[in-house]
Amino acid sequence: MTLLAVSHGTSSPDGQGAVTALVDSVARARQELDVVAAFVDVQQPDVAASLAALDPRGIVVVVPLLLSAGYHVHVDLREELAAAEEHTAVLAAALGPDDRLVALLARRLREAGLRPGDRVVLAAAGSSDRRAVADCAETARRLGIVLRREVGVGFISAATPRLSDAVIDARAQAAGGRVVLASYLLAPGYFAALAHEAGADVVSAPLLVPNRFPPAELVTLVGERYDEAVASSLAATTAGVLS
């Protein structure tokens, strides 16, 4: 069985190293699986090339290393798997929303020095897919419960409110307090750099931090998305046989 871990891809060496460390950690945690990396943009190999290199007799579970299920999950990856007719491939769910990601966001905020009077805005990559936007809003809601304060949300690209506008709105409500961004980004890269340009006082680190071990809950989450996809596929197959 193969777990094909598909991330967005980045030209940032720090981002590349952080994602590689995550995939390597998943491989160590799930030694019964062949864990392979692929990318939807920027880096190679892409999904098609990765599938072509795998034994067509095996089952491949594609786990998106994406925090919400937007265009890449609902369109790009589904089309890639449909085109790979020689493989038995199953698409897992995106990583979020998930309470473990929320706990990790809260940890990154504490590491950044979050104060009681700070206004927090979730800085998300953004998507033209309303389902991904809703996923991010749900993550902000859950983070607000953990932090016991209201958490806004802003998008770096493709959705509104734009992050810079969300920062302006938060500052108007901050009553002299700071505006702090919770980086809802997997790893350093172009979007993380843009988050730092959005006008906030503090920006937390992404979920993966260069030169640090990937968080254990993130490694576990990737494995669980694999397990859920396998279980769902088996249930669908059994139902088809019985019908």
C-alpha positions in Angstrom: 0.0 0.0 0.0 1.2 3.5 -0.9 0.5 6.8 0.9 1.0 9.5 -1.7 1.5 12.7 0.4 0.6 15.6 -1.9 1.5 19.1 -0.8 1.1 22.4 -2.7 4.8 22.9 -3.4 7.0 25.9 -2.7 10.2 27.5 -4.0 11.3 28.3 -0.4 14.1 26.0 0.8 12.8 26.3 4.3 9.4 25.3 3.2 10.7 22.4 1.1 12.7 21.1 4.1 9.8 21.4 6.5 7.4 19.5 4.3 10.1 16.8 3.5 10.6 16.4 7.3 6.9 15.8 7.7 6.7 13.2 4.9 9.8 11.5 6.4 8.2 11.5 9.8 5.0 9.9 8.4 7.2 7.2 6.7 8.9 6.4 10.0 5.6 6.3 11.9 3.9 4.1 9.3 6.7 1.7 8.2 4.2 -0.8 6.8 3.4 1.8 4.0 5.4 3.1 1.1 5.2 6.8 1.7 5.9 9.0 -1.3 5.8 12.8 -1.8 4.2 14.6 -4.7 3.1 18.2 -5.5 0.3 20.1 -7.1 2.4 23.1 -8.1 5.9 24.6 -8.2 7.8 21.4 -7.3 8.3 18.0 -9.0 7.3 15.2 -9.1 3.7 16.1 -9.8 0.9 13.6 -9.0 0.8 12.2 -12.6 4.6 11.5 -12.6 4.4 10.0 -9.1 1.6 7.6 -10.0 3.3 6.6 -13.2 6.4 5.6 -11.2 4.4 3.3 -8.9 3.5 -0.3 -9.4 -0.1 -0.3 -11.0 -0.9 -3.5 -9.1 -0.8 -1.6 -5.8 -3.4 0.5 -4.1 -2.5 4.2 -3.7 -4.1 6.5 -1.1 -3.6 10.2 -2.0 -3.5 12.2 1.2 -3.6 16.0 0.5 -1.2 17.9 2.8 -3.6 20.8 2.5 -5.4 22.5 5.4 -8.7 22.8 3.6 -10.5 21.1 0.7 -10.5 23.7 -2.1 -10.0 23.5 -5.8 -6.8 21.4 -5.6 -8.7 18.7 -3.7 -12.1 18.8 -5.4 -10.9 19.3 -9.0 -7.2 18.9 -9.6 -6.6 15.8 -7.6 -9.8 14.1 -8.6 -9.0 14.7 -12.3 -5.5 13.4 -11.8 -6.8 10.2 -10.2 -9.5 9.8 -12.9 -6.8 10.0 -15.6 -4.7 7.3 -13.9 -6.8 4.4 -15.0 -4.1 1.9 -14.5 -4.0 2.5 -10.8 -6.4 1.8 -8.0 -6.3 5.2 -6.2 -8.3 6.6 -3.4 -8.4 10.3 -2.4 -8.3 11.1 1.3 -9.8 14.2 3.0 -7.8 17.4 3.5 -6.1 17.8 6.9 -8.6 20.4 8.2 -10.7 21.4 9.9 -9.4 19.4 12.9 -9.0 20.1 16.6 -5.4 19.1 16.5 -4.6 21.8 14.0 -6.4 24.2 16.2 -4.3 23.2 19.2 -1.2 23.6 17.1 -2.3 27.1 16.0 -2.8 28.0 19.7 0.7 26.7 20.5 2.3 28.7 17.7 0.5 31.8 19.0 1.8 31.2 22.6 5.3 30.8 21.2 4.9 34.1 19.4 4.0 35.8 22.7 0.2 36.1 22.6 -1.1 38.5 25.2 -4.6 38.7 26.8 -5.5 42.0 25.0 -4.4 40.9 21.5 -6.8 40.7 18.6 -6.3 37.5 16.7 -6.9 37.0 13.0 -6.5 33.6 11.3 -4.3 34.1 8.2 -5.4 31.6 5.6 -4.1 31.0 2.1 -7.6 31.4 0.5 -9.5 29.7 -2.2 -12.1 30.3 -4.8 -14.0 27.3 -3.5 -16.6 28.3 -0.9 -16.1 25.0 0.9 -12.5 25.8 1.6 -13.5 29.3 2.8 -16.1 27.7 5.1 -13.4 25.3 6.5 -11.2 28.2 7.4 -14.1 30.0 9.1 -14.8 26.9 11.1 -11.1 26.7 12.1 -11.2 30.3 13.3 -14.4 29.5 15.3 -12.7 26.6 17.0 -9.5 28.6 17.7 -11.7 31.3 19.3 -13.1 28.7 21.7 -9.6 27.5 22.7 -8.3 31.1 23.1 -11.5 32.3 24.8 -11.7 35.3 22.5 -13.1 36.3 19.1 -10.9 35.2 16.2 -11.3 36.9 12.8 -10.2 35.4 9.5 -8.5 36.9 6.5 -7.3 35.4 3.2 -4.1 36.0 1.4 -5.5 35.2 -2.0 -8.7 34.4 -3.9 -11.2 35.0 -1.1 -12.6 37.8 1.1 -12.0 39.5 3.4 -8.4 40.0 2.2 -5.9 39.6 5.0 -4.8 43.2 5.0 -8.5 44.3 5.3 -9.1 41.9 8.2 -6.0 43.4 10.0 -7.4 46.9 9.5 -10.8 45.8 10.9 -9.1 44.0 13.9 -7.0 47.1 14.6 -10.1 49.3 14.7 -11.5 46.9 17.4 -8.3 46.4 19.3 -8.6 49.4 21.6 -4.9 50.0 21.7 -4.0 46.3 21.8 -2.0 44.4 19.2 -3.2 42.6 16.1 -1.7 39.1 15.9 -1.9 36.7 13.0 -2.3 33.0 13.5 -0.6 31.6 10.4 -2.9 28.9 9.1 -0.2 27.8 6.6 1.5 24.4 6.5 5.1 25.7 6.0 7.2 28.7 5.2 6.9 30.0 1.6 5.4 32.8 -0.5 2.1 33.0 1.4 3.9 33.1 4.7 6.0 36.0 3.5 2.8 37.8 2.3 1.3 37.3 5.8 4.2 39.3 7.3 3.4 42.1 4.9 -0.3 42.4 5.9 0.3 45.0 8.7 -0.1 43.0 11.9 2.0 43.5 14.9 2.9 39.8 15.4 2.7 36.9 13.0 3.0 33.4 14.4 5.1 30.7 12.7 3.4 28.3 10.3 2.4 24.8 11.5 5.7 23.4 10.3 8.8 25.2 11.6 12.2 24.8 9.8 14.8 22.8 11.6 12.3 21.4 14.2 10.7 18.0 14.3 7.2 18.0 12.8 4.6 18.1 15.5 3.5 14.6 16.5 -0.2 15.4 16.1 0.3 16.5 12.5 2.2 13.3 11.7 -0.7 11.3 13.3 -3.3 13.3 11.4 -1.7 12.5 8.1 -1.8 8.8 9.0 -5.4 9.0 10.2 -6.5 10.6 6.9 -5.0 7.6 5.1 -6.8 5.1 7.5 -10.1 6.9 7.0 -9.8 6.8 3.2 -9.0 3.1 3.3 -11.9 2.3 5.6 -14.3 4.4 3.5 -13.1 2.6 0.3 -13.6 -0.8 1.9 -17.1 0.1 3.1 -18.0 1.3 -0.4 -16.7 -1.9 -2.0 -18.5 -4.1 0.5 -21.8 -2.2 0.0 -21.4 -2.6 -3.8 -20.9 -6.3 -3.4 -23.9 -6.7 -1.2 -26.2 -4.6 -3.3 
